[in-house]
Amino acid sequence: MSLLSAVKDESATEIHLPADIDWEMLDKSKFFFLGAALFSCVSGTLYPIVVLKTRQQVMLNDISCLKMATSILRSEGYKGFYRGFGTSLMGTIPARALYMGALEVTKSNVGNVASVQLGLSEASASAIANAAAGLSAAMAAQLVWTPVDVISQRLMVQGGGCNSTFGLRKYNGGIDAFRKIMYTDGVKGLYRGFGISILTYAPSNAMWWASYSMANRAMWGCFGSYCCKKDENGNGGSGYRPDGKAVVAVQGLSASMASGVSALVTMPLDTIKTRLQVLGEGSGNGRSPTILQTVRNLVKEGGLGACYRGLGPRWASMSMSATTMITTYEFLKRLSTKNQECFA
């Protein structure tokens, strides 16, 4: 594979961008080790927003983010924004490893099939490969992430008024929560909401990666005519090689655009999933609520708008996470290449 790819516009000018780094070009041990460290830092930075989103989704009344944050800070202090973080972090590392591995393997294989065997254009092959990669990566990660999600989300709402309102148990950390859930519901309790998690994250990831690929290509196409007017010496030229800052800026903006659409489309499913995982033991009759019952309860509480509680924090979290993730991910891949001289 060539280490430089070109995006062409109608004027036949070219923008030379660093090409995608496929699975075979990566040092796997470095890729997974550095990935665990980098994405753990990202998770820690964005975790308070996830706590806000989760608490908004399970509350009976619609409470603004600012009021919720002020309440947490006043009653629980800063540690309230990091309830369940240890459990979440322990699950993030293997889940991310599965996610990244499935993503890169699928992207490389599907991309080759789409471009070589099916004869599709580079743009179409890239969109299809990214969509398939996002789908398979999300499904693989949920095998680890769903149990972690169930435990960490229940810890997130500790002290948020949900225990007394919904009759939820009190947990003394992640291990205690794991034991009590296993004792009460067994393995199925840890995988509560697994089906709807797949329905939420698999299409969302497929949509996001496909949208990101198309948005990134479209943005370079739009800016191509302007960027290619002058070369580095100020003379007319037929090519433009953007610096690292320009590439990162376009990647970040493309990621933010893709995540906005994905968050809006999948928000109701995420709200239902969160309620099933957090409030499943608080139904009072010893039976877990069904998806239909959960939807009815939400509509009864606040109409269809109740399904979009927490949209603000989720949109912000997804946008910031996606922007940080894609720039970190591309940086990680370049750090993990077997031949660093190619990028000197």
Secondary structure, 3 states (H helix, E strand, C coil): CCCEEEEECCCCCEEEEECCCCHHHECHHHHHHHHHHHHHHHHHHHHHHHHHHHHHHHCCCCCCHHHHHHHHHHHHCHHHHHCCHHHHHHHHHHHHHHHHHHHHHHHHHHHHHHHHHCCCCHHHHHHHHHHHHHHHHHHHHHHHHHHHHHHHHHHHCCCCCHHHHHCCCCCCCHHHHHHHHHHHHCHHHHCCCHHHHHHHHHHHHHHHHHHHHHHHHHHHHHHHHHHCCCCCCCCCCCEECCCHHHHHHHHHHHHHHHHHHHHHHHHHHHHHHHHHHHHHHHCCCCCCCCHHHHHHHHHHHHHHHHHHCCHHHHHHHHHHHHHHHHHHHHHHHHHCECCHHHHC
